[in-house]
Every structure is written in C-alpha cells, then in structure tokens.
Amino acid sequence: MTAHEPAPRVLVVENEPAVRAALAQALTAEGFQVDEANTPEQGLDLFMANPCPVVFADTVQPGPSVIGLLQRIKDTRPHTQIILVANADSLHTAIMALRCGADEYLIKPIENPGQAAELARQSFARIRRIRDNETRIAELQRQITELESANRLFREHSIRDAATGLFNQRHFQAGLAAELARAERHSRAFSLIAIEVDHLQTYIQVHGRALSNNLLSLLGQLLCERLRTSDTLAHLGSGNFVVIVPETGPKEALKVARSLCSLIESYPFCGCETQPQGCLTASLGLVSYPQDGTDATTLLQLAGRALQRAKEAGGDQVCFAGE
C-alpha cells in the first residue's frame, strides 16, 4: 500500500468487548482501518452503509443471526471475504457458515491477534486475484465476442457476391444441392430461373464499371423484392443471376420469370436509355425439377441452353427447357 492509497477497511463483528478490542488493535497496527460492531444486526447496518471488503464475524451469537449476516453480505457483495471467529461451543455454527460461503476462521481464545492481520492480508490478496481474474475473463469474453463477430462476417462474406451483396455461386451450388435432396425426399417440384442482363458490355463501355456495379446491385435488390422469401437469388458474375424457386412447377415458374422480365424492362435504371432497346432488358431461361432433369448438372445445362435461346431470339424474353 502506498502513501496515497487509503487504508484497507475491515469490519469486526464481535460481541465480546475484549476480543473485539484485541482484533481491532492488531488490525490497526498492521495498517487496516477497522469498523466495529457488537451484534450481527449492527454489523449488517454498518456494512450496508459502507461495505468493507473483509469482515470478521463472531459465531457465538445465535446461529441464524450469523448465517443471516453472512447471506446478506454475500448477496450484496459476493466477493466480500468473511472470516469467522468461533469458540469450541460454536464450531457447529462455524461449519454451517463455511458451508454457506464463509472464507476463513479463527478459534477463540485468540492467542496471537496478529494472526487476524495475516488472514486479512490473505483475504485482500484473494480479492485482488478474484478481480484480476474477472478482468481477464471480461477481456477474454470481449475477444471471443469480437472473434465470433469476425467469423460471422467472414462466413457472410464467403457466401456473398462483392458487386451485388447477393449470394454467390458457392452458396448457390450448396443451396441447389440442398433443394434437390429435399425435393427428392418429399417428392416436391422446384424450378430454376437463369437470368442474364442483355448487352451488359454495351452499358459498361458507355457508363463504366462503377456505374455498372451500381446497376447490378440495384437490379439484385429489385429482384429480391419481387421474389418470395423462400426463393434463393444468387449473382454468378457478369450480370448473370439465378433463382431457386422451391415448391414451384413450370407453369407457375413461368409466371414468375415473366414477372421478373417485365420488372427489369420497365424500371428506369440510370443510363438505360443508351441500351440497344432504349431500356435495360434481360434474357431468362427456365427449367423445372423433375420434369426437365433430376440432377444439378442436367438442370443447369438445360437452364443455360434455354437462356441462350432467349438471347438468340433478341432478348427481353423467357424461354424454358420444355419448349
């Protein structure tokens, strides 16, 4: 303890005046500031008014009073160190108190009052260790929280496309595999819609890469808003999108695809007037499970071929594998 640090405070609750005085004298001589009480009730009042880190508590008082003092103190300040002062007749109460959370004990008659000061020093050292450990634990918890947040961000980035914020090809492939397994297990239909922005290179040449990325990002947002929450939209790069449409056969999926096609054509994208048709358009290819295929490779190949037919027919339309 330095000259600028306050003296460590100790509360002595002891009903025998001679013992209380001897403890207070021994503790004061070792640099402790001592508060004194002669009953558990008085001691509790002093503690609640100005808590002490270390409490010496006499067990000669009726058991419930001592146990009650211990429990109230521990409930208020769990790290408070309680040192019992017991004689042979009160050992049973002392054992009960130790079981309830008391930390140390002294046996009366106290032949060496200096032992109390040593127990007090040990108690303060224990409190410092507890607080140091809590600080370390809090720091570890903070680091764990930051690491978990970083891991979540990494996982999120690992499945997202940088240009649009949509799911990327990696996540799409995993989603398609899961949807195939689910559809096969439950004998359910689903559809894939492949989407490619028409004449995207023309837009890039006129407006530049940055504005083109903004266009693709906005397009992704619009498609998400039009689709159901159960649908999965991914951007595979270069203006190529794909949608997994669960629980949807070819007839209903065609309605969805045409709705998306119309949405793209009618939206006033920035700079779209420079496109060949005076607006942004897209070609869409549609394929359905199980009518058109029952494995990922076949479905993707057929969706790509359907999309290619839509492009060759001038774009701004939907073609499906069943045609």
Secondary structure in CASP SS format (residue, H / E / C, confidence):
PFRMAT SS
TARGET T0000
AUTHOR 0000-0000-0000
METHOD secondary structure of the structure
MODEL  1
M C 1.00
T C 1.00
A C 1.00
H C 1.00
E C 1.00
P C 1.00
A C 1.00
P C 1.00
R E 1.00
V E 1.00
L E 1.00
V E 1.00
V E 1.00
E C 1.00
N C 1.00
E C 1.00
P H 1.00
A H 1.00
V H 1.00
R H 1.00
A H 1.00
A H 1.00
L H 1.00
A H 1.00
Q H 1.00
A H 1.00
L H 1.00
T H 1.00
A H 1.00
E C 1.00
G C 1.00
F C 1.00
Q E 1.00
V E 1.00
D E 1.00
E E 1.00
A E 1.00
N C 1.00
T C 1.00
P H 1.00
E H 1.00
Q H 1.00
G H 1.00
L H 1.00
D H 1.00
L H 1.00
F H 1.00
M H 1.00
A H 1.00
N C 1.00
P C 1.00
C C 1.00
P C 1.00
V E 1.00
V E 1.00
F E 1.00
A E 1.00
D E 1.00
T C 1.00
V C 1.00
Q C 1.00
P C 1.00
G H 1.00
P H 1.00
S H 1.00
V H 1.00
I H 1.00
G H 1.00
L H 1.00
L H 1.00
Q H 1.00
R H 1.00
I H 1.00
K H 1.00
D H 1.00
T H 1.00
R C 1.00
P C 1.00
H C 1.00
T C 1.00
Q E 1.00
I E 1.00
I E 1.00
L E 1.00
V E 1.00
A E 1.00
N C 1.00
A H 1.00
D H 1.00
S H 1.00
L H 1.00
H H 1.00
T H 1.00
A H 1.00
I H 1.00
M H 1.00
A H 1.00
L H 1.00
R H 1.00
C C 1.00
G C 1.00
A C 1.00
D C 1.00
E E 1.00
Y E 1.00
L E 1.00
I E 1.00
K C 1.00
P C 1.00
I C 1.00
E C 1.00
N C 1.00
P C 1.00
G H 1.00
Q H 1.00
A H 1.00
A H 1.00
E H 1.00
L H 1.00
A H 1.00
R H 1.00
Q H 1.00
S H 1.00
F H 1.00
A H 1.00
R H 1.00
I H 1.00
R H 1.00
R H 1.00
I H 1.00
R H 1.00
D H 1.00
N H 1.00
E H 1.00
T H 1.00
R H 1.00
I H 1.00
A H 1.00
E H 1.00
L H 1.00
Q H 1.00
R H 1.00
Q H 1.00
I H 1.00
T H 1.00
E H 1.00
L H 1.00
E H 1.00
S H 1.00
A H 1.00
N H 1.00
R H 1.00
L H 1.00
F H 1.00
R H 1.00
E H 1.00
H H 1.00
S H 1.00
I C 1.00
R E 1.00
D C 1.00
A C 1.00
A C 1.00
T C 1.00
G C 1.00
L C 1.00
F E 1.00
N C 1.00
Q H 1.00
R H 1.00
H H 1.00
F H 1.00
Q H 1.00
A H 1.00
G H 1.00
L H 1.00
A H 1.00
A H 1.00
E H 1.00
L H 1.00
A H 1.00
R H 1.00
A H 1.00
E H 1.00
R H 1.00
H H 1.00
S C 1.00
R C 1.00
A C 1.00
F E 1.00
S E 1.00
L E 1.00
I E 1.00
A E 1.00
I E 1.00
E E 1.00
V E 1.00
D C 1.00
H C 1.00
L H 1.00
Q H 1.00
T H 1.00
Y H 1.00
I H 1.00
Q H 1.00
V H 1.00
H H 1.00
G C 1.00
R H 1.00
A H 1.00
L H 1.00
S H 1.00
N H 1.00
N H 1.00
L H 1.00
L H 1.00
S H 1.00
L H 1.00
L H 1.00
G H 1.00
Q H 1.00
L H 1.00
L H 1.00
C H 1.00
E H 1.00
R H 1.00
L C 1.00
R C 1.00
T C 1.00
S C 1.00
D C 1.00
T E 1.00
L E 1.00
A E 1.00
H E 1.00
L E 1.00
G E 1.00
S C 1.00
G C 1.00
N E 1.00
F E 1.00
V E 1.00
V E 1.00
I E 1.00
V E 1.00
P E 1.00
E C 1.00
T C 1.00
G C 1.00
P H 1.00
K H 1.00
E H 1.00
A H 1.00
L H 1.00
K H 1.00
V H 1.00
A H 1.00
R H 1.00
S H 1.00
L H 1.00
C H 1.00
S H 1.00
L H 1.00
I H 1.00
E H 1.00
S H 1.00
Y C 1.00
P C 1.00
F C 1.00
C C 1.00
G C 1.00
C H 1.00
E H 1.00
T H 1.00
Q C 1.00
P C 1.00
Q C 1.00
G C 1.00
C C 1.00
L C 1.00
T C 1.00
A E 1.00
S E 1.00
L E 1.00
G E 1.00
L E 1.00
V E 1.00
S E 1.00
Y E 1.00
P C 1.00
Q C 1.00
D C 1.00
G C 1.00
T C 1.00
D C 1.00
A H 1.00
T H 1.00
T H 1.00
L H 1.00
L H 1.00
Q H 1.00
L H 1.00
A H 1.00
G H 1.00
R H 1.00
A H 1.00
L H 1.00
Q H 1.00
R H 1.00
A H 1.00
K H 1.00
E H 1.00
A C 1.00
G C 1.00
G C 1.00
D C 1.00
Q E 1.00
V E 1.00
C E 1.00
F E 1.00
A C 1.00
G C 1.00
E C 1.00
END
